[in-house]
Amino acid sequence: MAIRIKSRGNESAEQMMRRFKKLCEKEGLVKDVKRKEYYEKPSERRNRDKRRTAPRAI
């Protein structure tokens, strides 16, 4: 998966970086990188998924 940014007219480097960061966030790359930063045991992953899908008490 490659994200490519082409400059628009008189767009500055800061504006291009801002657009690039927004696209990365939209694609979920930041979350994915943070999640894969450390090894997570399969049992921990299952427990996390169960907690996420479990109904919350009001």
C-alpha positions in Angstrom: 0.0 0.0 0.0 1.6 3.2 -1.1 0.3 6.7 -0.5 1.5 9.2 -3.1 1.1 12.9 -2.9 1.6 15.3 -5.8 2.0 18.9 -5.2 -0.9 21.2 -6.1 0.2 24.4 -7.8 1.9 26.7 -5.3 1.5 24.2 -2.4 4.2 24.4 0.2 6.0 21.4 1.7 4.2 22.0 5.1 0.8 21.8 3.3 1.8 18.6 1.5 3.0 17.0 4.8 -0.3 17.9 6.4 -2.2 16.3 3.5 0.0 13.2 3.7 -0.6 12.9 7.5 -4.3 13.2 7.0 -4.3 10.5 4.3 -2.2 8.2 6.5 -4.7 8.7 9.4 -7.6 8.1 7.1 -6.1 4.8 5.9 -5.5 3.7 9.5 -1.7 3.3 9.0 -0.9 5.1 12.2 -3.0 2.8 14.3 -1.7 -0.2 12.5 1.9 0.7 13.1 1.3 1.4 16.8 -0.5 -1.9 17.1 2.3 -3.8 15.4 5.1 -2.1 17.3 5.2 -4.8 20.0 4.5 -8.5 19.8 1.1 -9.4 21.1 0.3 -13.0 22.1 -2.7 -14.5 20.4 -4.4 -15.0 23.8 -4.0 -11.3 24.5 -5.4 -10.4 21.1 -8.4 -12.6 21.7 -9.0 -11.1 25.1 -8.8 -7.6 23.7 -11.3 -8.5 20.9 -13.7 -10.0 23.5 -13.5 -6.8 25.6 -14.2 -4.7 22.5 -17.2 -6.6 21.4 -18.7 -7.2 24.9 -21.8 -5.1 25.6 -21.2 -2.4 28.1 -23.2 -2.0 31.3 -25.1 1.3 31.5 
